[in-house]
Amino acid sequence: MARSFARFLLLTVVLAGCASQPTRPPPLSALRVGTSGDYPPFSDWKQERPNGFDAALAEAFAAANGLEPTWVRFRWPELTSDFSAGEFDLVASGITVRPERSVLGRYSVPVVRNGAVLLLRRPRWAPPPVGSRGELSQALAEVRALDRPELRVAVNRGGHLERVARGLFARAQLTTIPDNAAVREALATGQVDAALTNTTEAPRLAEGLEGIEHLGPLTRDVVALWVRPDAPGTGARRHSGAGAGLARGQRTGALRGGAASANPRGSAPTRPFRAMTTRQPRGPQATLVV
């Protein structure tokens, strides 16, 4: 009898000890985020991890869905092939919405509206600038008048802007540069007469350079996150509120928390986002609601 009671007491102590052990939370699933790290204010990778507007959005989305973001750096010429090969689950690097990319993945709500801009150090042979460049047609006409074999134009290789450049310049000398940061250097050192960039990036590229004209915007574009259909955090909730926008690419959510907003009509960037185009954000301050 005493022996049975001792066994019962020992079993009770063991079970009590097991119950008192803290339960470890399950490890977070990884969210592989592709980013270029050469495209501020969207993505700037100079330290251990990238920062910038899109990087903050990706981190906020991962946190909201219980995921652990891991960063995968890509080069613009290999972006589409890396995406197709499943190198990452989503791309957060100032990605322009293009029809051919929709075949491979989906888009988030719009992050910002954008447009191609030509930064020009006007050559002596070039016609004089027009008085007003408010209309898209006027800006395009002025750029086409510059399309001569003497004009040297630099553009980032492999991205949306290279496609725009090839559509605008049939005769000019087009130099495609794989490193987006090196486009400014080519313009600053006089290797080229012009650089094709966009309304978000143009102020940074032209800062500190003399005699630079801004021609444009020459296009009307939308920037968003580019997401694989099977990306973590999107499939299970594809047809429910928080997951629907990111999974389907619908504009059913907003960017909140001091960054930018996107309503069903696709609003323009708000004041805090415009501030990010002139100074680097200090840390994640945005939450992506999709």
C-alpha positions as CSV (number, residue, x, y, z in Angstrom):
1,M,0.0,0.0,0.0
2,A,2.8,2.4,0.9
3,R,4.7,1.5,-2.3
4,S,1.6,2.3,-4.4
5,F,1.1,5.6,-2.6
6,A,4.8,6.5,-3.3
7,R,4.4,5.7,-6.9
8,F,1.3,7.8,-7.1
9,L,3.0,10.7,-5.4
10,L,6.0,10.4,-7.7
11,L,3.8,10.5,-10.8
12,T,1.9,13.5,-9.5
13,V,5.2,15.4,-8.9
14,V,6.4,14.5,-12.4
15,L,3.2,15.6,-14.1
16,A,3.2,18.9,-12.1
17,G,6.7,19.5,-13.2
18,C,5.8,19.0,-16.8
19,A,2.9,21.4,-16.5
20,S,5.0,24.1,-15.0
21,Q,7.5,24.1,-18.0
22,P,6.9,27.1,-20.2
23,T,5.5,26.4,-23.6
24,R,7.8,27.4,-26.4
25,P,6.1,29.3,-29.2
26,P,6.5,27.5,-32.6
27,P,9.2,29.0,-34.9
28,L,8.0,31.6,-37.3
29,S,7.7,30.7,-41.0
30,A,10.1,32.5,-43.2
31,L,8.9,35.2,-45.6
32,R,11.6,35.6,-48.3
33,V,11.7,39.3,-49.4
34,G,13.5,40.2,-52.6
35,T,15.0,43.7,-52.7
36,S,17.7,45.5,-54.7
37,G,19.1,47.7,-52.0
38,D,20.1,50.4,-54.6
39,Y,16.8,52.3,-54.9
40,P,16.2,54.7,-52.1
41,P,13.8,55.7,-50.7
42,F,12.2,52.3,-51.4
43,S,15.2,50.1,-50.7
44,D,18.7,51.0,-49.5
45,W,21.0,48.3,-48.3
46,K,24.3,49.7,-46.9
47,Q,24.4,47.9,-43.5
48,E,23.4,44.5,-42.2
49,R,19.9,44.7,-43.5
50,P,18.0,46.9,-46.0
51,N,15.9,49.8,-44.9
52,G,13.6,52.2,-46.8
53,F,9.9,52.6,-47.4
54,D,9.2,49.2,-49.1
55,A,11.4,47.4,-46.6
56,A,9.3,48.8,-43.8
57,L,6.1,47.7,-45.5
58,A,7.5,44.1,-45.9
59,E,8.5,43.9,-42.3
60,A,5.1,45.2,-41.1
61,F,3.3,42.7,-43.3
62,A,5.5,39.9,-42.0
63,A,4.9,40.9,-38.3
64,A,1.1,41.1,-38.9
65,N,1.1,37.6,-40.3
66,G,3.5,35.9,-37.8
67,L,6.3,35.6,-40.3
68,E,10.0,36.1,-40.1
69,P,11.3,38.2,-43.0
70,T,14.6,37.1,-44.6
71,W,16.2,39.3,-47.2
72,V,17.3,38.2,-50.6
73,R,19.2,40.7,-52.7
74,F,18.6,40.7,-56.5
75,R,20.1,42.5,-59.5
76,W,17.6,44.3,-61.8
77,P,18.5,42.3,-64.9
78,E,17.8,39.0,-63.1
79,L,14.6,40.2,-61.3
80,T,12.1,38.4,-63.5
81,S,14.1,35.1,-63.7
82,D,14.7,35.1,-60.0
83,F,11.0,35.7,-59.3
84,S,10.0,32.9,-61.7
85,A,12.5,30.5,-60.1
86,G,11.0,31.1,-56.6
87,E,14.0,32.9,-55.1
88,F,11.7,35.0,-53.0
89,D,8.0,35.2,-51.9
90,L,7.5,38.9,-52.6
91,V,9.5,41.8,-54.0
92,A,9.7,45.1,-52.1
93,S,11.9,47.5,-54.1
94,G,9.8,50.2,-55.8
95,I,8.4,47.8,-58.3
96,T,6.4,49.3,-61.2
97,V,3.1,47.6,-62.0
98,R,3.5,46.1,-65.5
99,P,1.2,43.7,-67.4
100,E,3.8,41.1,-68.0
101,R,4.6,40.9,-64.3
102,S,1.0,40.2,-63.6
103,V,1.3,36.8,-65.4
104,L,3.9,35.7,-62.8
105,G,2.5,37.2,-59.6
106,R,0.1,39.6,-57.9
107,Y,0.4,43.1,-56.7
108,S,-0.3,44.7,-53.4
109,V,-2.3,47.9,-53.0
110,P,-0.6,50.9,-54.7
111,V,2.3,52.2,-52.7
112,V,2.8,55.4,-54.8
113,R,2.1,56.9,-58.2
114,N,5.2,57.6,-60.2
115,G,6.4,58.7,-63.6
116,A,9.5,58.6,-65.8
117,V,11.7,61.7,-65.7
118,L,14.7,62.6,-67.9
119,L,17.5,64.4,-66.1
120,L,19.2,66.4,-68.8
121,R,22.4,68.4,-69.0
122,R,21.4,70.1,-72.3
123,P,24.0,69.8,-75.0
124,R,24.9,72.8,-77.2
125,W,23.3,71.3,-80.2
126,A,20.0,70.6,-78.5
127,P,17.0,72.8,-79.2
128,P,16.1,75.3,-76.5
129,P,13.8,74.2,-73.7
130,V,10.1,74.9,-74.1
131,G,8.5,77.5,-71.8
132,S,5.9,75.2,-70.1
133,R,6.2,71.4,-69.5
134,G,3.0,70.9,-67.6
135,E,1.4,68.6,-70.2
136,L,2.5,65.0,-70.8
137,S,2.3,65.6,-74.6
138,Q,4.6,68.6,-74.4
139,A,7.2,66.8,-72.3
140,L,7.2,63.8,-74.7
141,A,7.5,66.1,-77.8
142,E,10.6,67.8,-76.2
143,V,12.2,64.5,-75.4
144,R,11.6,63.2,-78.9
145,A,13.2,66.3,-80.4
146,L,16.4,65.4,-78.4
147,D,16.4,61.8,-79.9
148,R,19.5,62.1,-82.0
149,P,22.7,60.0,-82.3
150,E,24.7,62.6,-80.4
151,L,22.6,62.2,-77.3
152,R,23.9,59.9,-74.6
153,V,21.4,58.5,-72.1
154,A,21.9,56.3,-69.1
155,V,19.3,54.1,-67.5
156,N,19.1,51.2,-65.1
157,R,19.3,47.9,-66.9
158,G,16.6,45.3,-66.6
159,G,13.9,47.4,-65.0
160,H,10.8,49.3,-66.1
161,L,12.7,52.4,-67.0
162,E,14.9,50.5,-69.6
163,R,11.7,49.6,-71.4
164,V,10.5,53.2,-71.3
165,A,13.9,54.4,-72.5
166,R,13.9,52.0,-75.5
167,G,10.4,53.3,-76.4
168,L,11.5,57.0,-76.2
169,F,14.9,56.8,-77.8
170,A,15.3,55.1,-81.2
171,R,18.5,56.9,-82.3
172,A,20.2,58.1,-79.1
173,Q,23.1,56.3,-77.5
174,L,21.5,54.3,-74.7
175,T,23.8,53.0,-71.9
176,T,22.2,50.5,-69.6
177,I,23.7,50.1,-66.2
178,P,23.0,47.1,-63.9
179,D,23.7,49.0,-60.7
180,N,21.0,51.7,-60.2
181,A,23.3,53.7,-58.0
182,A,25.9,54.0,-60.8
183,V,23.4,55.9,-63.1
184,R,23.9,59.1,-61.1
185,E,27.7,58.7,-61.3
186,A,27.5,58.4,-65.1
187,L,25.6,61.7,-65.3
188,A,27.7,63.5,-62.6
189,T,31.0,62.6,-64.4
190,G,29.8,63.6,-67.8
191,Q,29.8,60.1,-69.3
192,V,26.3,60.8,-70.5
193,D,24.2,63.8,-71.2
194,A,21.0,62.5,-69.6
195,A,19.7,59.9,-67.2
196,L,16.2,58.4,-67.2
197,T,14.8,58.1,-63.7
198,N,11.4,58.8,-62.1
199,T,9.6,61.4,-60.1
200,T,10.5,59.7,-56.8
201,E,14.2,59.2,-57.5
202,A,14.9,62.3,-59.5
203,P,15.5,64.8,-56.6
204,R,18.1,62.5,-55.1
205,L,19.9,61.9,-58.4
206,A,20.0,65.6,-59.3
207,E,21.0,66.8,-55.8
208,G,24.4,68.6,-56.0
209,L,24.6,68.5,-59.8
210,E,24.6,71.8,-61.7
211,G,22.8,72.6,-64.9
212,I,20.4,69.7,-64.7
213,E,16.9,70.0,-66.2
214,H,13.9,67.9,-65.3
215,L,11.8,66.8,-68.3
216,G,8.7,65.0,-67.4
217,P,6.9,63.1,-66.0
218,L,6.8,61.2,-69.3
219,T,4.7,58.2,-68.1
220,R,2.0,57.6,-65.5
221,D,3.0,54.6,-63.4
222,V,2.0,52.8,-60.2
223,V,4.4,51.3,-57.7
224,A,3.4,48.3,-55.5
225,L,4.8,45.1,-53.8
226,W,5.1,42.2,-56.2
227,V,3.9,38.9,-54.6
228,R,4.0,35.3,-55.6
229,P,0.5,33.6,-55.6
230,D,1.8,31.0,-53.0
231,A,3.5,33.5,-50.7
232,P,3.1,32.9,-47.0
233,G,0.4,35.0,-45.4
234,T,-1.7,35.3,-48.6
235,G,-3.0,31.9,-49.6
236,A,-5.0,30.9,-46.5
237,R,-6.8,34.2,-46.3
238,R,-7.1,34.9,-50.0
239,H,-10.8,35.5,-49.9
240,S,-11.1,37.2,-46.5
241,G,-10.6,40.8,-45.6
242,A,-7.0,41.2,-44.6
243,G,-5.6,38.9,-47.2
244,A,-7.7,39.7,-50.2
245,G,-6.0,42.8,-51.4
246,L,-2.4,41.4,-51.3
247,A,-3.5,38.1,-52.8
248,R,-5.5,39.5,-55.6
249,G,-3.7,42.7,-56.2
250,Q,-6.9,44.7,-55.5
251,R,-6.8,48.2,-54.0
252,T,-8.9,47.2,-51.0
253,G,-6.7,48.4,-48.2
254,A,-4.4,51.2,-47.0
255,L,-0.9,52.0,-46.0
256,R,-1.2,53.4,-42.5
257,G,1.0,54.5,-39.7
258,G,2.7,57.6,-41.0
259,A,3.7,56.5,-44.5
260,A,1.2,56.8,-47.4
261,S,-2.4,56.0,-48.1
262,A,-4.1,54.2,-51.0
263,N,-7.9,54.4,-51.3
264,P,-10.1,52.6,-53.8
265,R,-9.3,55.4,-56.3
266,G,-5.6,55.1,-55.8
267,S,-4.7,58.3,-54.0
268,A,-1.4,60.1,-54.5
269,P,1.4,59.9,-52.0
270,T,0.8,61.8,-48.8
271,R,3.1,64.3,-47.2
272,P,5.1,61.8,-45.0
273,F,6.0,59.8,-48.1
274,R,7.1,62.9,-50.0
275,A,9.4,63.6,-47.1
276,M,11.0,60.2,-47.6
277,T,12.1,61.2,-51.1
278,T,14.4,63.7,-49.6
279,R,15.6,62.0,-46.5
280,Q,16.1,58.4,-45.5
281,P,13.5,57.0,-43.0
282,R,15.0,56.1,-39.6
283,G,13.1,52.9,-39.2
284,P,9.9,50.9,-40.0
285,Q,6.9,53.2,-39.5
286,A,4.3,51.7,-41.8
287,T,1.8,48.9,-41.6
288,L,0.5,47.3,-44.7
289,V,-3.2,46.5,-44.7
290,V,-4.3,44.4,-47.6
